[in-house]
Amino acid sequence: MISFAGPGTPLSQAAITGAAAHLGTAPEAIWAVLEVETTGCGFLPDRRPKILFERHVFHRLTNGRFDSDDPNVSAAAPGGYGAGGANQYVRLQAAMLLDEEAALCSASWGLGQIMGGNFARAGYASTDAMIAAFVASEDNQIAGMMNFVAATGLTSSLANRDWATFARLYNGPNYAKNNYDQRLASEYQWCVTHGAPSIEVRAAQIYLNYLGFLSGGVDGVAGPQTQQALAAFQRKQGIAPANGGLTPATLAALEQA
């Protein structure tokens, strides 16, 4: 059985800068995609990659032979997602009992929500290899997204902020139903206006989520909840607090906790 939990290492500045340079686009455009796809974080608090299980993809890959067994995980129509987060793994694991490979191919994974079946376009030899890489770090997740964007001919639409074309090819022909293109444009403009998330603060927030000091709130902004969580962690670790909360010693302790 494949392991879905691992180090869950947060995104580095080098990874997002490198992805933007490789795709010839602004880092703010990359951030916009990440925010719309996964609200800016590729992991759940238990260090498993964020996923969304698509029952209609599983139906297609298995020729509908499991529709009567479990319509929650195999049906011709999209939808039936239920709650996000850990519930998507419940659905995935139910599908894996029916057909493991098809199930893994039927979920979208990590920061860029790359479908397991797109492993080759993401630069991997198999679905298992892609998932193992995505379990390890957000850097691997964004590298997979970068490869997928390049392999599917989306580079120019992302570079030119042609959100409608990008949305149609990345999210599917029904993108407008969820205002996908408009959300991308809005997130991009917000990032241009207010600045990109702080990589250091964002990493601290992710570790604080893992450790139970913070619930959600991964946005790279050291707001009141983040500062309170940092202070609680510092007290527990015996680290001297500082104005603004996040110090190099605190971040190092979070990485090792």
Backbone torsions as a table, in degrees:
resi	resn	phi	psi	omega
1	MET	NA	130.4	179.8
2	ILE	-67.0	142.0	178.9
3	SER	-91.3	127.8	-177.6
4	PHE	-97.7	-11.4	-180.0
5	ALA	-109.7	138.8	-179.6
6	GLY	-154.0	-150.0	-177.0
7	PRO	-62.9	-36.5	-179.4
8	GLY	62.3	40.3	-175.2
9	THR	-66.7	128.3	-178.3
10	PRO	-68.1	165.0	-178.2
11	LEU	-61.2	141.3	174.8
12	SER	-102.0	157.9	177.6
13	GLN	-64.1	-37.2	-179.7
14	ALA	-60.6	-36.8	-177.7
15	ALA	-68.9	-43.9	-177.2
16	ILE	-75.2	-35.6	176.1
17	THR	-64.9	-42.3	179.1
18	GLY	-65.1	-40.2	178.8
19	ALA	-64.0	-44.0	179.7
20	ALA	-62.8	-42.5	179.7
21	ALA	-65.5	-43.1	-178.8
22	HIS	-62.8	-37.0	-177.6
23	LEU	-91.3	-1.7	178.2
24	GLY	65.5	36.5	-178.3
25	THR	-131.1	174.0	179.1
26	ALA	-80.7	145.4	175.9
27	PRO	-55.6	-32.0	179.4
28	GLU	-61.5	-31.2	177.5
29	ALA	-68.8	-38.6	175.9
30	ILE	-63.1	-46.3	179.0
31	TRP	-59.3	-38.1	179.8
32	ALA	-60.8	-44.0	179.2
33	VAL	-63.5	-43.5	-179.0
34	LEU	-63.5	-40.3	-178.7
35	GLU	-66.2	-42.7	-179.0
36	VAL	-70.6	-38.6	-177.1
37	GLU	-73.6	-43.3	-172.0
38	THR	-139.7	25.4	-174.0
39	THR	47.5	34.8	169.6
40	GLY	83.0	4.5	179.0
41	CYS	-137.2	135.1	-175.6
42	GLY	-92.2	-1.9	-176.4
43	PHE	-126.7	149.9	168.6
44	LEU	-79.9	165.8	179.0
45	PRO	-59.8	-19.8	178.3
46	ASP	-91.9	13.2	176.2
47	ARG	73.0	13.0	171.7
48	ARG	-88.3	144.0	177.1
49	PRO	-60.0	145.0	172.5
50	LYS	-65.5	136.8	177.7
51	ILE	-135.7	164.3	168.6
52	LEU	-137.4	120.3	-178.4
53	PHE	-89.2	128.6	-176.8
54	GLU	-106.2	105.4	-175.8
55	ARG	-66.0	-31.6	-178.9
56	HIS	-71.4	-28.3	175.4
57	VAL	-70.4	-43.2	177.9
58	PHE	-61.2	-41.2	176.6
59	HIS	-57.7	-46.1	-178.0
60	ARG	-65.7	-44.1	-176.6
61	LEU	-69.8	-23.1	-178.6
62	THR	-110.8	13.9	178.2
63	ASN	55.9	29.9	174.5
64	GLY	69.7	12.1	-173.5
65	ARG	-73.1	-10.7	179.5
66	PHE	-109.6	9.7	-177.2
67	ASP	-57.8	-41.2	-178.5
68	SER	-78.4	-23.1	178.9
69	ASP	-69.7	-46.2	-176.6
70	ASP	-155.7	88.1	-179.2
71	PRO	-65.0	-13.2	176.2
72	ASN	-68.3	-28.7	-178.1
73	VAL	-116.5	-6.1	178.7
74	SER	-143.9	110.0	179.6
75	ALA	-158.0	152.1	-177.3
76	ALA	-68.3	-30.5	-176.6
77	ALA	-92.7	140.7	173.6
78	PRO	-63.6	166.8	176.4
79	GLY	108.8	-159.2	-179.1
80	GLY	64.5	28.5	-173.0
81	TYR	-69.3	-35.9	-172.8
82	GLY	69.6	-157.8	-178.9
83	ALA	-67.3	152.4	175.6
84	GLY	-80.9	-160.7	175.5
85	GLY	64.5	-134.9	-174.5
86	ALA	-61.3	-28.3	-179.8
87	ASN	-59.5	-30.3	179.1
88	GLN	-66.8	-29.5	175.3
89	TYR	-73.4	-31.5	174.4
90	VAL	-61.1	-44.1	179.2
91	ARG	-66.9	-44.2	178.6
92	LEU	-58.4	-46.8	-176.2
93	GLN	-68.1	-31.9	174.5
94	ALA	-64.1	-41.3	178.3
95	ALA	-68.4	-34.8	180.0
96	MET	-63.2	-30.1	177.5
97	LEU	-67.6	-23.0	179.6
98	LEU	-90.1	-45.5	179.0
99	ASP	-160.3	101.8	-171.2
100	GLU	-62.6	-48.8	-176.5
101	GLU	-64.4	-44.7	178.6
102	ALA	-62.4	-37.2	179.5
103	ALA	-63.7	-46.7	-179.6
104	LEU	-64.0	-33.3	178.2
105	CYS	-74.4	-16.7	-173.9
106	SER	-95.7	3.1	177.1
107	ALA	-111.1	148.2	172.9
108	SER	-97.4	143.9	-165.5
109	TRP	-126.4	136.6	165.8
110	GLY	72.8	-165.9	-174.0
111	LEU	-51.9	-45.6	-177.3
112	GLY	-93.2	1.7	-179.5
113	GLN	49.9	57.4	177.9
114	ILE	-83.3	127.0	179.1
115	MET	-62.8	140.3	178.9
116	GLY	-56.1	-33.7	179.4
117	GLY	-69.4	-11.3	178.2
118	ASN	-96.8	23.7	-176.0
119	PHE	-55.4	-39.3	-177.3
120	ALA	-66.2	-43.4	178.7
121	ARG	-66.2	-25.9	177.5
122	ALA	-82.8	-4.5	174.9
123	GLY	98.4	21.1	-176.9
124	TYR	-121.5	158.1	-176.5
125	ALA	-82.2	-18.7	-178.2
126	SER	-158.2	165.3	175.4
127	THR	-61.6	-43.8	179.8
128	ASP	-58.2	-41.9	-179.0
129	ALA	-65.4	-40.3	178.2
130	MET	-64.4	-45.3	-178.7
131	ILE	-63.8	-43.1	179.0
132	ALA	-59.2	-40.7	178.5
133	ALA	-66.8	-42.0	-178.7
134	PHE	-68.7	-30.0	175.7
135	VAL	-64.1	-33.8	-174.0
136	ALA	-72.9	-43.9	-172.6
137	SER	-162.0	155.1	172.5
138	GLU	-69.9	-27.1	175.4
139	ASP	-58.8	-43.1	177.5
140	ASN	-66.1	-36.9	179.2
141	GLN	-63.2	-44.4	-178.5
142	ILE	-72.8	-30.0	174.6
143	ALA	-64.6	-41.2	176.9
144	GLY	-63.4	-41.4	177.2
145	MET	-63.3	-43.2	178.9
146	MET	-59.2	-46.2	179.2
147	ASN	-62.4	-41.1	-179.7
148	PHE	-64.6	-44.6	178.9
149	VAL	-59.2	-44.8	179.9
150	ALA	-66.5	-42.1	-175.8
151	ALA	-70.2	-24.4	-177.3
152	THR	-101.2	10.6	175.0
153	GLY	72.5	29.8	-177.3
154	LEU	-99.0	0.9	-173.9
155	THR	-59.2	-47.7	-175.7
156	SER	-68.5	-39.0	-179.8
157	SER	-66.3	-34.7	177.0
158	LEU	-72.0	-43.4	-179.6
159	ALA	-62.9	-35.4	-178.1
160	ASN	-92.1	3.0	-177.6
161	ARG	54.3	38.2	172.7
162	ASP	-84.1	80.1	-168.9
163	TRP	-64.9	-34.7	-179.2
164	ALA	-64.2	-45.6	178.7
165	THR	-66.0	-44.7	179.1
166	PHE	-60.0	-45.7	-178.2
167	ALA	-61.9	-41.7	-178.0
168	ARG	-64.2	-41.6	-176.5
169	LEU	-83.6	-27.1	-177.4
170	TYR	-90.5	-40.2	-173.6
171	ASN	-104.0	-17.8	178.8
172	GLY	113.3	166.6	-174.2
173	PRO	-64.6	-18.3	-179.9
174	ASN	-95.0	21.3	-176.3
175	TYR	-55.7	-35.3	-175.4
176	ALA	-66.9	-23.3	179.9
177	LYS	-58.8	-34.3	179.6
178	ASN	-106.6	15.9	180.0
179	ASN	53.8	37.4	-174.2
180	TYR	-59.9	-44.6	-178.9
181	ASP	-67.0	-39.4	179.5
182	GLN	-67.1	-37.1	177.8
183	ARG	-66.4	-39.4	176.5
184	LEU	-61.2	-46.5	180.0
185	ALA	-61.5	-41.2	-179.2
186	SER	-66.4	-44.2	-179.9
187	GLU	-66.3	-38.3	178.1
188	TYR	-62.6	-46.2	-178.7
189	GLN	-65.4	-38.0	178.1
190	TRP	-61.1	-43.5	-178.2
191	CYS	-67.3	-38.9	177.3
192	VAL	-63.9	-41.2	-176.4
193	THR	-73.7	-43.2	-171.8
194	HIS	-102.8	-10.6	-178.8
195	GLY	96.8	154.2	179.3
196	ALA	-69.5	155.4	176.4
197	PRO	-58.5	147.5	174.0
198	SER	-72.4	122.4	179.7
199	ILE	-60.3	-40.9	-177.5
200	GLU	-68.0	-45.3	179.4
201	VAL	-65.2	-42.1	179.4
202	ARG	-60.4	-44.0	177.8
203	ALA	-61.4	-42.9	178.3
204	ALA	-60.9	-42.9	179.2
205	GLN	-61.4	-41.3	179.6
206	ILE	-64.1	-45.6	178.1
207	TYR	-64.6	-38.6	177.4
208	LEU	-63.1	-35.2	173.6
209	ASN	-64.2	-46.3	179.4
210	TYR	-57.1	-38.8	-173.3
211	LEU	-90.2	-2.2	176.1
212	GLY	84.7	11.2	179.3
213	PHE	-87.4	-17.5	-176.1
214	LEU	-141.0	143.1	178.3
215	SER	-115.4	109.4	-178.4
216	GLY	69.1	-151.5	174.0
217	GLY	68.9	33.3	178.0
218	VAL	-90.0	94.8	-178.1
219	ASP	-135.2	0.9	179.1
220	GLY	73.7	15.8	179.0
221	VAL	-119.7	127.2	-176.7
222	ALA	-83.8	71.3	178.2
223	GLY	-78.8	-176.8	-176.1
224	PRO	-56.5	-44.0	-178.9
225	GLN	-64.6	-40.5	178.1
226	THR	-64.9	-42.9	179.7
227	GLN	-64.7	-38.7	176.8
228	GLN	-64.7	-41.0	178.9
229	ALA	-65.1	-42.3	177.4
230	LEU	-61.1	-42.8	-179.9
231	ALA	-63.1	-40.4	178.8
232	ALA	-64.6	-41.9	177.9
233	PHE	-64.4	-43.5	179.8
234	GLN	-61.4	-41.0	177.9
235	ARG	-61.6	-44.8	-178.5
236	LYS	-64.0	-36.0	-177.2
237	GLN	-90.0	-6.5	-177.6
238	GLY	71.2	31.2	178.6
239	ILE	-95.4	133.6	-179.9
240	ALA	-63.3	127.5	179.3
241	PRO	-69.2	158.8	179.2
242	ALA	-138.5	158.5	178.0
243	ASN	-61.0	124.3	-176.7
244	GLY	93.6	-16.5	170.5
245	GLY	91.3	-52.4	-171.3
246	LEU	-90.3	120.1	176.5
247	THR	-121.3	162.1	175.9
248	PRO	-55.7	-38.0	179.6
249	ALA	-66.1	-37.6	179.5
250	THR	-67.6	-43.9	179.7
251	LEU	-64.1	-40.0	178.2
252	ALA	-63.9	-39.4	178.8
253	ALA	-67.4	-38.9	177.4
254	LEU	-62.3	-41.7	179.9
255	GLU	-63.2	-30.5	-175.6
256	GLN	-96.9	-10.3	-174.2
257	ALA	-72.0	NA	NA
